[in-house]
Amino acid sequence: MSSVLELKGIEKSFGGHPVLRQVEFALEPGKVVGLLGPNGAGKSTLLKIAVGLLMPDAGQVRVFGEPPSWQSLARIAFLPDRGHFARGLKVEAALAMAARLYDRFDRGLAEAVLKDAHLRPGTRLSELSRGQEARLHLALCVARHPELLILDEPLSGLDILSREAMVETVIGTVSDEAPAVLITTHDLDEVEGHFDEVILLQEGKVVLKAEAESLRVRYGSLRQMYKEVMQP
Ligand SMILES: Nc1ncnc2c1ncn2[C@@H]1O[C@H](COP(=O)(O)OP(=O)(O)OP(=O)(O)O)[C@@H](O)[C@H]1O
């Protein structure tokens, strides 16, 4: 089976400071992979390279077997770590824009994800709480029915119920449609049970790549694994 995403020998520096060093991994269809690592390890940079928003200095990116392109981007939904919406846009307009832009956009699914988030159609994005904005971003991502879902810190700043709703949404999507999912998070407790594989990034290098279940058996939990590997 061919990989959904394949990275080989990825190198990236900012201002002469190396941020990614010889990063390699492959993401298979239907797998949920956790990309973990401390602040500044290079996770967000790597995700931006994976979706073609940043160019690597060296190395190769293949998405669905091809270099990133507009065609491949149409099959990927990317939730960045920071919002990029026009702040004056209203909720209703954001949903309408997504429906116009993406052929497969499922308005009903987006509304189901937004249920209980207390979002009013006429509210401007600048007026949303952080959790409401995160829910809207996630709704716009999953409702596209992507083949590859890339989520950068999807739980950051969310309350307990919103976190549960986010995890349920993502996992529900995975069980229904089996996209490949790549998630960075510092909130391991909520999601670690759903990972199939884990990649640990430290100072821009992959220091561990393994099946989640084997790590759970060996360390008891992924949280414990993280502590032992990162603070030996
Ligand atoms: N556009 C940029 N210009 C200069 N330096 C950058 C840029 N983007 C990222 N960096 C630097 O690259 C390093 C890695 O940043 P990155 O955001 O990828 O880390 P991260 O692992 O996602 O961190 P966190 O867990 O804190 O979100 C940091 O030192 C950051 O300052």
Ligand as a Chemical Component Dictionary entry (heavy atoms), coordinates in Angstrom:
data_LIG
# 
_chem_comp.id                   LIG 
_chem_comp.type                 NON-POLYMER 
_chem_comp.pdbx_formal_charge   0 
_chem_comp.three_letter_code    LIG 
# 
loop_
_chem_comp_atom.comp_id 
_chem_comp_atom.atom_id 
_chem_comp_atom.alt_atom_id 
_chem_comp_atom.type_symbol 
_chem_comp_atom.charge 
_chem_comp_atom.model_Cartn_x 
_chem_comp_atom.model_Cartn_y 
_chem_comp_atom.model_Cartn_z 
_chem_comp_atom.pdbx_ordinal 
LIG N1  N1  N 0 9.193  31.534 10.293 1  
LIG C1  C1  C 0 10.166 31.332 11.193 2  
LIG N2  N2  N 0 11.243 32.131 11.231 3  
LIG C2  C2  C 0 12.242 31.937 12.111 4  
LIG N3  N3  N 0 12.260 30.941 13.033 5  
LIG C3  C3  C 0 11.199 30.121 13.037 6  
LIG C4  C4  C 0 10.098 30.268 12.122 7  
LIG N4  N4  N 0 9.196  29.273 12.370 8  
LIG C5  C5  C 0 9.701  28.553 13.388 9  
LIG N5  N5  N 0 10.902 29.059 13.786 10 
LIG C6  C6  C 0 11.757 28.510 14.837 11 
LIG O1  O1  O 0 11.887 27.135 14.600 12 
LIG C7  C7  C 0 11.904 26.421 15.840 13 
LIG C8  C8  C 0 10.835 25.333 15.795 14 
LIG O2  O2  O 0 9.551  25.972 15.796 15 
LIG P1  P1  P 0 8.215  25.124 15.663 16 
LIG O3  O3  O 0 7.086  26.090 15.710 17 
LIG O4  O4  O 0 8.319  24.234 14.492 18 
LIG O5  O5  O 0 8.283  24.249 16.998 19 
LIG P2  P2  P 0 7.175  23.317 17.667 20 
LIG O6  O6  O 0 7.825  21.998 17.925 21 
LIG O7  O7  O 0 5.941  23.325 16.854 22 
LIG O8  O8  O 0 6.965  24.058 19.041 23 
LIG P3  P3  P 0 5.665  24.194 20.010 24 
LIG O9  O9  O 0 5.480  22.867 20.673 25 
LIG O10 O10 O 0 6.115  25.236 20.983 26 
LIG O11 O11 O 0 4.507  24.636 19.165 27 
LIG C9  C9  C 0 11.708 27.442 16.943 28 
LIG O12 O12 O 0 12.979 27.759 17.476 29 
LIG C10 C10 C 0 11.124 28.644 16.209 30 
LIG O13 O13 O 0 11.515 29.844 16.820 31 
# 
loop_
_chem_comp_bond.comp_id 
_chem_comp_bond.atom_id_1 
_chem_comp_bond.atom_id_2 
_chem_comp_bond.value_order 
_chem_comp_bond.pdbx_ordinal 
LIG N1  C1  SING 1  
LIG C1  N2  SING 2  
LIG C1  C4  DOUB 3  
LIG N2  C2  DOUB 4  
LIG C2  N3  SING 5  
LIG N3  C3  DOUB 6  
LIG C3  C4  SING 7  
LIG C3  N5  SING 8  
LIG C4  N4  SING 9  
LIG N4  C5  DOUB 10 
LIG C5  N5  SING 11 
LIG N5  C6  SING 12 
LIG C6  O1  SING 13 
LIG C6  C10 SING 14 
LIG O1  C7  SING 15 
LIG C7  C8  SING 16 
LIG C7  C9  SING 17 
LIG C8  O2  SING 18 
LIG O2  P1  SING 19 
LIG P1  O3  DOUB 20 
LIG P1  O4  SING 21 
LIG P1  O5  SING 22 
LIG O5  P2  SING 23 
LIG P2  O6  DOUB 24 
LIG P2  O7  SING 25 
LIG P2  O8  SING 26 
LIG O8  P3  SING 27 
LIG P3  O9  DOUB 28 
LIG P3  O10 SING 29 
LIG P3  O11 SING 30 
LIG C9  O12 SING 31 
LIG C9  C10 SING 32 
LIG C10 O13 SING 33 
# 
